[in-house]
Amino acid sequence: MSAISTVISQNKILDRRLSSQHLASTMEECGDVAATVLKLFAVQSQDFAQSLWSVGLRTPGAHRSDLLAAMTEGSIVRSSSLRGTLMMVDAEDLREILALTAGRTIASMSSRQRQLELDEDTMTRSQEAIEAAISGRNAMGREAILRTLEGVGIRTDSQRGYHILWLLAERGIVCWGPPSGTRQGLVLVEEWIEPTPDRERDELLARFVIRYFAGHGPATVADLAWWARLTIADVRRGIAAASDALCATSVDVATYWMTADSPAAPRRRAEVLALPGFDEYLLGYSDRSRQLAPEHASRIVPGANGIFLPTIVAAGRFIGPWRRTVTNGIVGVVPEPFEDLTPTQSRSFGAASKRYREFCAN
């Protein structure tokens, strides 16, 4: 494993994270929304609308319609691929991600599957019914899928339907593809995504850690283990296998990893960002204290209920939430900072708000 090469400040950790996440204004721009998703590796996506903005704000000139078009043609999909959580990924990455992460995730939910009486016979019948309904590169919305299951005598009440779809996604049978109304349609992975080469586990781990640190670094072993629900041992094994592509740095007593070619581009310190809820800049790490002061955490996650509000970021740190309004069909953005914004921050946030409105308008 590579030795620690540098010691840097906390501010530099945040600078580099903004750069790796393509949130720094001086970063090389991603060419399109599919390229942005590919570079980030995976984008938290249980809130569909907000995940679209996660990609849009990192892709200059992109609009909501660009994301929907990429999903329609199949370059971007969503699936329960990390921690059992819906993530937006490049279609060609899905199988490799599931190959490393699905086993532990499925095992962690085994008792819940038993409570819901989702035995293998039920899952086989469910898979057969869904395959019959959507084969031929068809897509079907969630409610229609649940009606299909009910039609063949498979109960979907008490979250059974949700868990059936979740388990089939973790097994790599289905994923969410083209838009269907305000959401997405369910499709068959084998029809929607080209096969990928079989790789040895060490190679998969090496590729995985490189991709995560390229899109999220500097980050710790614990950050990656939490993000992907991998064991600490597997993360370290992956780092060892990818050592030539990685470098380490430290701040305080913690070791942070990034790719060896990670840019250290400066950014405009006054730039203020309007991030969506559930954004990777917050949820891409197990320890968020460097970006979000613990005393303000309840303002971003009210009631600690797992709902992450849209956030304002300045100089790499969260300085408050913002909320979306719609009046007579016109989208508005209302900042709710922890402390009053400075005049410079207000102007910068105004520009970020304008960018968000433009994204939503097309």
C-alpha positions as CSV (number, residue, x, y, z in Angstrom):
1,M,0.0,0.0,0.0
2,S,1.3,3.5,-0.9
3,A,2.9,5.5,1.9
4,I,1.4,8.9,2.9
5,S,2.9,11.4,0.5
6,T,1.7,14.7,1.8
7,V,0.1,16.5,4.8
8,I,-2.5,19.1,3.8
9,S,-5.0,21.3,5.5
10,Q,-8.7,20.8,6.1
11,N,-9.5,23.5,3.6
12,K,-7.4,21.7,0.9
13,I,-9.4,18.5,1.6
14,L,-12.6,20.4,0.8
15,D,-11.0,22.1,-2.3
16,R,-10.0,18.8,-3.7
17,R,-13.4,17.2,-3.0
18,L,-15.1,20.0,-4.8
19,S,-12.7,19.4,-7.8
20,S,-13.2,15.7,-7.9
21,Q,-16.9,16.1,-7.7
22,H,-16.9,18.6,-10.5
23,L,-18.3,21.4,-8.3
24,A,-15.3,23.7,-8.7
25,S,-15.7,26.4,-11.4
26,T,-12.2,25.9,-12.7
27,M,-12.5,22.1,-13.3
28,E,-12.4,20.7,-16.8
29,E,-16.1,20.6,-17.8
30,C,-17.9,17.3,-18.4
31,G,-19.1,17.1,-22.0
32,D,-22.6,15.8,-21.2
33,V,-24.7,14.4,-18.5
34,A,-23.7,10.8,-19.2
35,A,-20.0,11.8,-18.9
36,T,-20.8,13.5,-15.5
37,V,-22.4,10.3,-14.2
38,L,-19.5,8.2,-15.4
39,K,-16.9,10.5,-13.7
40,L,-18.8,10.5,-10.4
41,F,-19.3,6.7,-10.6
42,A,-22.6,6.8,-8.8
43,V,-25.1,9.5,-7.8
44,Q,-27.5,9.2,-4.8
45,S,-30.9,9.0,-6.4
46,Q,-33.7,8.0,-4.1
47,D,-35.2,11.4,-4.8
48,F,-35.5,11.3,-8.6
49,A,-36.0,15.0,-9.3
50,Q,-33.2,16.1,-7.0
51,S,-30.7,13.5,-8.4
52,L,-31.3,15.0,-11.9
53,W,-30.1,18.4,-10.5
54,S,-27.1,16.7,-8.9
55,V,-25.9,15.8,-12.4
56,G,-27.2,19.0,-14.1
57,L,-25.4,21.4,-11.8
58,R,-22.1,19.6,-12.6
59,T,-22.7,19.7,-16.4
60,P,-22.6,23.3,-17.7
61,G,-25.5,24.1,-20.0
62,A,-27.4,20.8,-19.2
63,H,-31.1,20.8,-18.7
64,R,-33.5,18.3,-17.1
65,S,-34.5,17.1,-20.6
66,D,-30.9,16.0,-21.2
67,L,-31.0,13.6,-18.3
68,L,-34.4,12.2,-19.5
69,A,-33.0,11.7,-23.0
70,A,-30.0,9.8,-21.6
71,M,-32.3,7.6,-19.7
72,T,-34.5,7.0,-22.7
73,E,-31.6,5.9,-24.9
74,G,-30.1,3.8,-22.0
75,S,-26.7,5.3,-21.2
76,I,-27.9,6.2,-17.6
77,V,-30.0,3.9,-15.3
78,R,-31.0,3.9,-11.7
79,S,-30.9,0.8,-9.5
80,S,-30.5,-0.3,-5.8
81,S,-26.8,-0.7,-6.4
82,L,-25.1,0.7,-3.3
83,R,-26.2,0.2,0.4
84,G,-29.6,-0.9,-1.0
85,T,-30.2,2.7,-2.0
86,L,-31.3,3.9,-5.4
87,M,-28.3,5.3,-7.3
88,M,-27.9,6.7,-10.8
89,V,-25.0,5.0,-12.6
90,D,-23.6,4.6,-16.1
91,A,-25.4,1.6,-17.5
92,E,-22.2,-0.3,-18.2
93,D,-21.1,0.1,-14.6
94,L,-24.1,-1.5,-13.1
95,R,-23.2,-5.2,-13.3
96,E,-19.7,-4.7,-11.8
97,I,-21.1,-2.6,-8.9
98,L,-23.6,-5.3,-8.1
99,A,-21.0,-8.0,-8.4
100,L,-19.1,-6.5,-5.5
101,T,-21.9,-5.1,-3.3
102,A,-25.2,-7.0,-3.8
103,G,-24.2,-10.1,-1.8
104,R,-23.7,-8.3,1.5
105,T,-26.7,-6.0,0.9
106,I,-29.1,-8.8,0.2
107,A,-27.8,-10.8,3.2
108,S,-28.4,-7.7,5.5
109,M,-32.1,-7.8,4.6
110,S,-32.7,-11.5,4.9
111,S,-34.7,-11.3,8.1
112,R,-37.0,-8.7,6.6
113,Q,-37.5,-10.9,3.5
114,R,-38.6,-13.8,5.9
115,Q,-41.0,-11.5,7.7
116,L,-42.6,-10.6,4.4
117,E,-42.7,-14.3,3.4
118,L,-40.7,-13.6,0.3
119,D,-39.4,-17.1,-0.3
120,E,-37.6,-18.3,-3.5
121,D,-40.9,-19.7,-5.0
122,T,-42.4,-16.2,-4.6
123,M,-39.4,-14.5,-6.1
124,T,-39.3,-16.9,-9.0
125,R,-42.9,-16.3,-9.8
126,S,-42.4,-12.6,-9.5
127,Q,-39.5,-12.6,-11.8
128,E,-41.3,-14.7,-14.4
129,A,-44.4,-12.4,-14.3
130,I,-42.3,-9.2,-14.6
131,E,-40.2,-10.7,-17.4
132,A,-43.3,-11.6,-19.3
133,A,-44.7,-8.1,-18.9
134,I,-41.6,-6.1,-20.0
135,S,-39.6,-8.3,-22.3
136,G,-38.8,-6.9,-25.7
137,R,-37.2,-3.8,-24.3
138,N,-40.5,-2.6,-22.9
139,A,-40.6,-0.4,-19.8
140,M,-43.4,-0.3,-17.2
141,G,-44.0,2.0,-14.3
142,R,-44.1,0.9,-10.7
143,E,-47.8,0.9,-10.2
144,A,-48.4,-1.1,-13.3
145,I,-45.8,-3.6,-12.3
146,L,-47.4,-4.1,-8.9
147,R,-50.8,-4.6,-10.6
148,T,-49.1,-7.3,-12.8
149,L,-47.9,-9.1,-9.7
150,E,-51.3,-8.9,-8.0
151,G,-52.8,-10.3,-11.2
152,V,-50.9,-13.5,-10.9
153,G,-51.7,-13.9,-7.2
154,I,-48.6,-12.3,-5.6
155,R,-49.5,-9.9,-2.8
156,T,-47.8,-6.5,-2.9
157,D,-49.2,-5.0,0.3
158,S,-47.2,-4.3,3.5
159,Q,-44.1,-3.3,1.4
160,R,-44.0,-6.7,-0.2
161,G,-44.1,-5.2,-3.7
162,Y,-41.3,-2.7,-2.8
163,H,-39.1,-5.5,-1.5
164,I,-39.8,-7.8,-4.5
165,L,-38.6,-5.1,-6.9
166,W,-35.7,-4.2,-4.6
167,L,-34.5,-7.8,-4.5
168,L,-34.8,-8.3,-8.2
169,A,-32.8,-5.1,-8.7
170,E,-30.1,-6.3,-6.3
171,R,-29.9,-9.6,-8.2
172,G,-29.4,-7.7,-11.4
173,I,-32.6,-8.7,-13.1
174,V,-34.3,-5.3,-13.4
175,C,-33.4,-1.6,-13.2
176,W,-35.1,1.7,-13.7
177,G,-34.6,3.0,-17.3
178,P,-36.6,5.4,-19.5
179,P,-38.9,8.1,-18.1
180,S,-42.4,7.0,-17.3
181,G,-44.4,10.1,-16.2
182,T,-42.5,11.8,-13.4
183,R,-40.5,8.7,-12.6
184,Q,-38.9,5.9,-14.6
185,G,-40.0,2.6,-16.1
186,L,-38.7,-0.8,-15.0
187,V,-36.7,-2.6,-17.6
188,L,-34.8,-5.9,-17.9
189,V,-31.1,-5.5,-17.3
190,E,-30.2,-8.3,-19.8
191,E,-32.1,-6.4,-22.6
192,W,-31.1,-2.9,-21.6
193,I,-27.4,-3.2,-20.8
194,E,-24.7,-5.0,-22.9
195,P,-22.8,-7.8,-21.1
196,T,-19.6,-6.8,-19.4
197,P,-16.4,-8.9,-19.2
198,D,-16.0,-11.3,-16.2
199,R,-13.3,-10.1,-13.9
200,E,-11.5,-11.5,-10.9
201,R,-12.5,-10.0,-7.5
202,D,-9.2,-8.2,-6.9
203,E,-9.5,-6.5,-10.3
204,L,-13.1,-5.5,-9.6
205,L,-12.0,-4.1,-6.2
206,A,-9.1,-2.2,-7.8
207,R,-11.4,-0.7,-10.4
208,F,-14.0,0.2,-7.8
209,V,-11.7,2.0,-5.4
210,I,-10.1,4.0,-8.3
211,R,-13.5,5.1,-9.5
212,Y,-14.7,6.1,-6.1
213,F,-11.6,8.1,-5.1
214,A,-11.6,9.7,-8.6
215,G,-15.1,11.0,-8.1
216,H,-15.1,11.6,-4.3
217,G,-11.5,11.9,-3.1
218,P,-9.8,12.8,-0.9
219,A,-11.7,10.2,1.2
220,T,-11.0,7.6,3.9
221,V,-11.2,3.9,3.9
222,A,-14.2,4.2,6.2
223,D,-15.9,6.6,3.8
224,L,-15.7,4.1,1.0
225,A,-16.6,1.1,3.1
226,W,-19.8,2.9,4.3
227,W,-20.6,4.3,0.8
228,A,-20.5,0.9,-0.9
229,R,-21.2,-1.3,2.1
230,L,-17.9,-3.1,1.5
231,T,-15.9,-4.5,4.3
232,I,-12.8,-2.5,5.5
233,A,-10.7,-5.5,4.5
234,D,-12.1,-5.4,0.9
235,V,-11.5,-1.7,0.6
236,R,-7.9,-2.1,1.8
237,R,-7.5,-5.0,-0.6
238,G,-8.7,-2.8,-3.4
239,I,-6.3,0.0,-2.5
240,A,-3.4,-2.4,-2.4
241,A,-4.4,-3.8,-5.9
242,A,-4.7,-0.2,-7.2
243,S,-1.7,1.3,-5.4
244,D,0.0,2.6,-8.6
245,A,-3.1,4.7,-9.4
246,L,-3.6,6.1,-5.9
247,C,-1.9,8.4,-3.5
248,A,-2.5,9.2,0.1
249,T,-2.5,12.4,2.2
250,S,-3.2,13.2,5.8
251,V,-4.9,15.8,7.9
252,D,-4.9,15.6,11.7
253,V,-4.6,11.8,12.3
254,A,-6.7,10.7,9.4
255,T,-5.5,9.2,6.1
256,Y,-7.2,10.3,2.9
257,W,-7.0,8.6,-0.5
258,M,-7.3,10.1,-4.0
259,T,-6.2,9.2,-7.5
260,A,-2.6,9.9,-8.3
261,D,-3.7,12.2,-11.2
262,S,-6.3,14.0,-9.0
263,P,-6.4,17.7,-10.0
264,A,-5.5,20.3,-7.4
265,A,-7.2,23.1,-9.3
266,P,-7.9,26.3,-7.4
267,R,-11.5,27.4,-7.3
268,R,-13.2,30.7,-6.8
269,R,-13.5,31.0,-3.0
270,A,-16.6,33.3,-3.2
271,E,-18.6,30.9,-5.4
272,V,-21.8,29.7,-3.7
273,L,-23.5,26.5,-4.8
274,A,-27.2,25.4,-4.7
275,L,-26.9,21.7,-4.2
276,P,-29.9,19.4,-4.2
277,G,-30.9,17.2,-1.3
278,F,-29.1,13.9,-1.0
279,D,-26.2,15.2,-3.0
280,E,-23.0,13.2,-3.2
281,Y,-21.0,16.1,-1.7
282,L,-22.7,15.3,1.6
283,L,-23.8,11.6,1.3
284,G,-20.6,10.4,-0.4
285,Y,-18.8,10.2,2.9
286,S,-19.5,8.5,6.2
287,D,-17.8,11.4,8.1
288,R,-19.5,14.7,7.0
289,S,-18.1,16.9,9.8
290,R,-15.5,18.6,7.6
291,Q,-18.3,20.0,5.4
292,L,-21.1,20.3,7.8
293,A,-20.7,21.6,11.4
294,P,-22.4,19.1,13.8
295,E,-24.4,21.9,15.4
296,H,-26.1,22.6,12.1
297,A,-26.8,19.0,11.0
298,S,-30.4,19.1,12.2
299,R,-31.1,22.0,9.9
300,I,-30.1,19.9,6.9
301,V,-31.7,16.6,8.2
302,P,-34.7,17.8,10.3
303,G,-35.7,15.2,12.8
304,A,-32.8,13.0,11.8
305,N,-35.3,11.2,9.6
306,G,-33.1,10.4,6.6
307,I,-34.5,13.3,4.5
308,F,-31.7,15.5,3.4
309,L,-32.7,19.0,2.3
310,P,-31.2,21.0,-0.6
311,T,-28.2,22.9,0.6
312,I,-26.2,26.1,0.2
313,V,-22.4,25.5,0.0
314,A,-19.8,28.3,0.3
315,A,-16.0,27.7,0.4
316,G,-16.7,24.0,0.6
317,R,-18.9,24.1,3.7
318,F,-22.6,23.9,4.1
319,I,-24.0,27.2,5.3
320,G,-27.8,26.4,5.2
321,P,-30.6,24.8,3.3
322,W,-32.7,26.3,0.5
323,R,-36.2,25.4,-0.7
324,R,-37.9,25.4,-4.0
325,T,-41.2,27.2,-4.6
326,V,-43.5,27.1,-7.5
327,T,-45.9,30.1,-8.0
328,N,-48.1,30.2,-11.1
329,G,-45.8,27.7,-12.7
330,I,-42.7,29.7,-12.0
331,V,-39.9,28.0,-10.1
332,G,-38.4,30.0,-7.2
333,V,-35.5,29.4,-4.9
334,V,-35.5,30.7,-1.3
335,P,-32.3,30.6,0.8
336,E,-32.5,29.8,4.5
337,P,-28.9,30.2,5.6
338,F,-27.7,29.5,9.2
339,E,-26.4,33.1,9.2
340,D,-27.2,36.1,6.8
341,L,-25.4,35.8,3.5
342,T,-22.8,38.4,2.7
343,P,-23.5,40.6,-0.3
344,T,-21.0,38.6,-2.3
345,Q,-22.6,35.3,-1.3
346,S,-26.0,36.7,-2.1
347,R,-25.0,37.6,-5.6
348,S,-23.3,34.2,-6.1
349,F,-26.3,32.3,-4.8
350,G,-28.5,34.4,-7.1
351,A,-26.5,33.1,-10.0
352,A,-26.7,29.5,-8.7
353,S,-30.5,29.9,-8.4
354,K,-30.8,31.2,-11.9
355,R,-28.9,28.2,-13.2
356,Y,-31.3,25.9,-11.3
357,R,-34.3,27.6,-12.8
358,E,-32.9,27.3,-16.3
359,F,-32.2,23.6,-15.7
360,C,-35.8,23.0,-14.7
361,A,-37.3,25.0,-17.5
362,N,-36.2,22.6,-20.3
